Amino acid sequence: MRLTIDLTDEEVKILKKRGKKNYLKLKEQVEDIIRRSCISIKKNLYISEKFDDNLISIFSRARKGRKRKY
């Protein structure tokens, strides 16, 4: 399957630097990020937040930890 993503030069630079640290090419680094994101959502299926778009629920992170006192 093909997926097209528009990235700025700064984002590509950051991904290449991160990929170099992990000994991965740019494409492999992006695949790894998406794969890890999908795996982490499987662990947290108990989250019952409702979103209009399924992709938002997959790639969004819920706030964790103690609530702030005001």
C-alpha positions, 0 to 999 in steps of 0.5 A: 500500500502507498501513502503520501505524506507532505513534510516540511524540510525541517521535519524531514531533517529531524526524521533523517537525524532520528533515523540515522541514530536508529540506523534506519533510512527515512522511509524505514523510520517513518514506518517504524513510528507508525508501527509503534503508534499502532501497537501502543493503541492496541495496548490502550484499547480501554480508552473510551474517548469518542472521536469523529475520525478513527485516525485521530483516535489512533494517533492521539495521546490521552493525558496521563498522570495526576490532575493539576490542582488549581 
